[in-house]
Amino acid sequence: GADDIAPAAAPSVGAAAAPAASPVASYYDDDMIGTPADKSSYIVTKFTSFLSLMGSVAIILEVIAERRINANYPRRSGASPSIGLILVSTSISDIIFSTTFFIGNWAVPKDAPYMWNALGSTQTCTAQGFFVQLAWTATPCFSLALSVYFLLIVRYNWTQ
């Protein structure tokens, strides 16, 4: 019953009370920073963002090459200028987005707790956040433009 519960020990006079354990500190232990899971996620993000970056550059180069071919051979029926503009705009947006993801933790301030491989400052983090939001907003807008373009071409037989 009640006799089984031991009374709490009274702190000794002049002894400092131990700080309460933070749930965040217990979850993010210093030993967890840079775990193999963190590192593999870090590497996969770098690799996939680099592939996305290269794909976007390839699309831009293809559109430029197509325009040059059409300029040299006017009778050739190539893609319309509108689709090229939309694709280049989407690719530029993706280049910005992929670059920010490639930079990743490097832009986070050095003194940020629980962040592995943080090398930046508050300014680099803010700049990265700005470009992420810019690209995150622009990419869906360009996808919408591409969808409307194909709707007009396919459904309504629109010509330029």
DRENDO-1510 file (C-alpha; in Angstrom, 1 decimal, always signed):
<recs>
REC; n; res; u; v; w
REC; 1; GLY; +0.0; +0.0; +0.0 .
REC; 2; ALA; +1.1; +3.5; +0.9 .
REC; 3; ASP; +4.1; +2.2; +2.9 .
REC; 4; ASP; +5.7; +0.8; -0.4 .
REC; 5; ILE; +6.2; +4.3; -1.8 .
REC; 6; ALA; +9.6; +5.7; -0.8 .
REC; 7; PRO; +9.7; +9.4; +0.0 .
REC; 8; ALA; +11.7; +11.6; -2.4 .
REC; 9; ALA; +15.1; +12.5; -1.2 .
REC; 10; ALA; +15.3; +16.1; -0.1 .
REC; 11; PRO; +18.0; +18.1; -1.9 .
REC; 12; SER; +21.0; +19.0; +0.2 .
REC; 13; VAL; +21.4; +22.6; +1.3 .
REC; 14; GLY; +23.3; +24.6; -1.3 .
REC; 15; ALA; +23.2; +21.9; -4.0 .
REC; 16; ALA; +22.0; +23.1; -7.5 .
REC; 17; ALA; +19.0; +21.4; -8.8 .
REC; 18; ALA; +19.6; +19.4; -12.0 .
REC; 19; PRO; +18.0; +20.8; -15.1 .
REC; 20; ALA; +14.9; +19.0; -16.4 .
REC; 21; ALA; +15.7; +16.8; -19.4 .
REC; 22; SER; +14.4; +18.3; -22.6 .
REC; 23; PRO; +12.4; +15.9; -24.8 .
REC; 24; VAL; +14.2; +17.4; -27.8 .
REC; 25; ALA; +17.6; +16.8; -26.3 .
REC; 26; SER; +16.7; +13.2; -25.5 .
REC; 27; TYR; +15.4; +12.6; -29.0 .
REC; 28; TYR; +18.3; +14.3; -30.8 .
REC; 29; ASP; +21.2; +13.0; -28.9 .
REC; 30; ASP; +24.6; +14.2; -30.0 .
REC; 31; ASP; +25.4; +10.6; -30.9 .
REC; 32; MET; +22.6; +10.7; -33.5 .
REC; 33; ILE; +24.0; +13.6; -35.5 .
REC; 34; GLY; +25.7; +12.2; -38.6 .
REC; 35; THR; +24.2; +8.7; -38.2 .
REC; 36; PRO; +24.5; +6.5; -41.3 .
REC; 37; ALA; +20.8; +7.3; -42.1 .
REC; 38; ASP; +21.6; +11.0; -42.0 .
REC; 39; LYS; +24.6; +10.5; -44.2 .
REC; 40; SER; +22.9; +8.3; -46.7 .
REC; 41; SER; +19.9; +10.7; -47.0 .
REC; 42; TYR; +22.4; +13.5; -47.5 .
REC; 43; ILE; +24.2; +11.6; -50.3 .
REC; 44; VAL; +20.9; +10.5; -52.0 .
REC; 45; THR; +19.7; +14.1; -52.0 .
REC; 46; LYS; +22.9; +15.4; -53.5 .
REC; 47; PHE; +22.8; +12.7; -56.2 .
REC; 48; THR; +19.2; +13.1; -57.2 .
REC; 49; SER; +19.3; +16.9; -57.2 .
REC; 50; PHE; +22.4; +16.7; -59.4 .
REC; 51; LEU; +20.6; +14.4; -61.9 .
REC; 52; SER; +17.6; +16.8; -61.9 .
REC; 53; LEU; +20.0; +19.7; -62.6 .
REC; 54; MET; +21.6; +17.9; -65.5 .
REC; 55; GLY; +18.2; +16.9; -66.9 .
REC; 56; SER; +17.0; +20.5; -66.8 .
REC; 57; VAL; +20.2; +21.7; -68.5 .
REC; 58; ALA; +19.7; +19.0; -71.2 .
REC; 59; ILE; +16.2; +20.2; -71.9 .
REC; 60; ILE; +17.4; +23.8; -72.3 .
REC; 61; LEU; +20.1; +22.8; -74.7 .
REC; 62; GLU; +17.6; +20.7; -76.7 .
REC; 63; VAL; +15.3; +23.6; -77.0 .
REC; 64; ILE; +18.1; +25.9; -78.1 .
REC; 65; ALA; +19.3; +23.3; -80.6 .
REC; 66; GLU; +15.8; +22.9; -82.0 .
REC; 67; ARG; +15.5; +26.7; -82.5 .
REC; 68; ARG; +18.8; +26.8; -84.4 .
REC; 69; ILE; +17.7; +24.0; -86.6 .
REC; 70; ASN; +14.4; +25.6; -87.4 .
REC; 71; ALA; +16.1; +28.9; -88.1 .
REC; 72; ASN; +18.5; +27.3; -90.6 .
REC; 73; TYR; +15.7; +25.2; -92.3 .
REC; 74; PRO; +12.6; +27.4; -92.4 .
REC; 75; ARG; +10.5; +24.8; -94.2 .
REC; 76; ARG; +11.0; +22.2; -91.4 .
REC; 77; SER; +8.0; +22.1; -89.1 .
REC; 78; GLY; +9.4; +22.0; -85.6 .
REC; 79; ALA; +7.9; +22.6; -82.2 .
REC; 80; SER; +6.2; +25.9; -81.6 .
REC; 81; PRO; +8.1; +28.7; -79.9 .
REC; 82; SER; +5.5; +28.7; -77.0 .
REC; 83; ILE; +6.3; +25.1; -76.0 .
REC; 84; GLY; +10.0; +25.9; -76.0 .
REC; 85; LEU; +9.5; +29.0; -73.8 .
REC; 86; ILE; +7.4; +27.0; -71.3 .
REC; 87; LEU; +9.9; +24.2; -71.2 .
REC; 88; VAL; +12.9; +26.5; -70.7 .
REC; 89; SER; +11.1; +28.4; -68.0 .
REC; 90; THR; +10.2; +25.2; -66.2 .
REC; 91; SER; +13.8; +24.0; -66.5 .
REC; 92; ILE; +15.2; +27.3; -65.1 .
REC; 93; SER; +12.8; +26.9; -62.2 .
REC; 94; ASP; +13.9; +23.3; -61.7 .
REC; 95; ILE; +17.6; +24.4; -61.9 .
REC; 96; ILE; +17.0; +26.8; -59.0 .
REC; 97; PHE; +15.1; +24.2; -57.0 .
REC; 98; SER; +17.7; +21.5; -57.6 .
REC; 99; THR; +20.6; +23.8; -56.8 .
REC; 100; THR; +19.0; +24.7; -53.4 .
REC; 101; PHE; +18.5; +21.0; -52.6 .
REC; 102; PHE; +22.1; +20.2; -53.7 .
REC; 103; ILE; +23.4; +22.9; -51.4 .
REC; 104; GLY; +21.2; +21.5; -48.7 .
REC; 105; ASN; +22.7; +21.6; -45.2 .
REC; 106; TRP; +25.7; +23.6; -46.4 .
REC; 107; ALA; +23.5; +26.8; -46.2 .
REC; 108; VAL; +22.3; +26.1; -42.7 .
REC; 109; PRO; +24.1; +28.2; -40.0 .
REC; 110; LYS; +27.1; +26.4; -38.5 .
REC; 111; ASP; +25.8; +26.8; -34.9 .
REC; 112; ALA; +22.4; +25.2; -35.7 .
REC; 113; PRO; +21.8; +22.4; -33.2 .
REC; 114; TYR; +21.2; +18.9; -34.4 .
REC; 115; MET; +22.1; +19.7; -38.1 .
REC; 116; TRP; +24.8; +17.5; -39.6 .
REC; 117; ASN; +27.3; +19.2; -42.0 .
REC; 118; ALA; +25.9; +22.7; -41.5 .
REC; 119; LEU; +28.5; +25.2; -42.9 .
REC; 120; GLY; +26.6; +28.4; -43.6 .
REC; 121; SER; +25.3; +31.5; -41.9 .
REC; 122; THR; +21.9; +33.1; -41.3 .
REC; 123; GLN; +22.2; +34.9; -44.6 .
REC; 124; THR; +23.0; +31.8; -46.6 .
REC; 125; CYS; +20.0; +30.0; -45.0 .
REC; 126; THR; +17.7; +33.0; -45.7 .
REC; 127; ALA; +18.9; +33.2; -49.3 .
REC; 128; GLN; +18.4; +29.4; -49.8 .
REC; 129; GLY; +14.9; +29.7; -48.3 .
REC; 130; PHE; +14.0; +32.5; -50.7 .
REC; 131; PHE; +15.1; +30.5; -53.7 .
REC; 132; VAL; +13.3; +27.4; -52.5 .
REC; 133; GLN; +10.1; +29.4; -52.2 .
REC; 134; LEU; +10.6; +31.1; -55.5 .
REC; 135; ALA; +11.1; +27.8; -57.4 .
REC; 136; TRP; +8.4; +26.0; -55.4 .
REC; 137; THR; +6.0; +28.7; -56.5 .
REC; 138; ALA; +7.2; +29.0; -60.1 .
REC; 139; THR; +7.3; +25.3; -61.0 .
REC; 140; PRO; +3.6; +24.6; -60.5 .
REC; 141; CYS; +2.8; +27.8; -62.4 .
REC; 142; PHE; +4.8; +26.6; -65.4 .
REC; 143; SER; +3.3; +23.2; -65.1 .
REC; 144; LEU; -0.1; +24.8; -65.3 .
REC; 145; ALA; +0.9; +26.8; -68.4 .
REC; 146; LEU; +2.1; +23.6; -70.0 .
REC; 147; SER; -1.2; +21.9; -69.2 .
REC; 148; VAL; -3.2; +24.8; -70.6 .
REC; 149; TYR; -1.1; +24.8; -73.7 .
REC; 150; PHE; -1.7; +21.1; -74.4 .
REC; 151; LEU; -5.4; +21.5; -73.6 .
REC; 152; LEU; -5.6; +24.2; -76.2 .
REC; 153; ILE; -3.7; +22.2; -78.8 .
REC; 154; VAL; -5.3; +18.8; -78.3 .
REC; 155; ARG; -8.8; +19.6; -77.2 .
REC; 156; TYR; -9.5; +22.8; -79.0 .
REC; 157; ASN; -7.3; +22.3; -82.1 .
REC; 158; TRP; -5.6; +25.6; -81.4 .
REC; 159; THR; -2.8; +26.7; -83.8 .
REC; 160; GLN; -0.4; +29.5; -83.6 .
</recs>
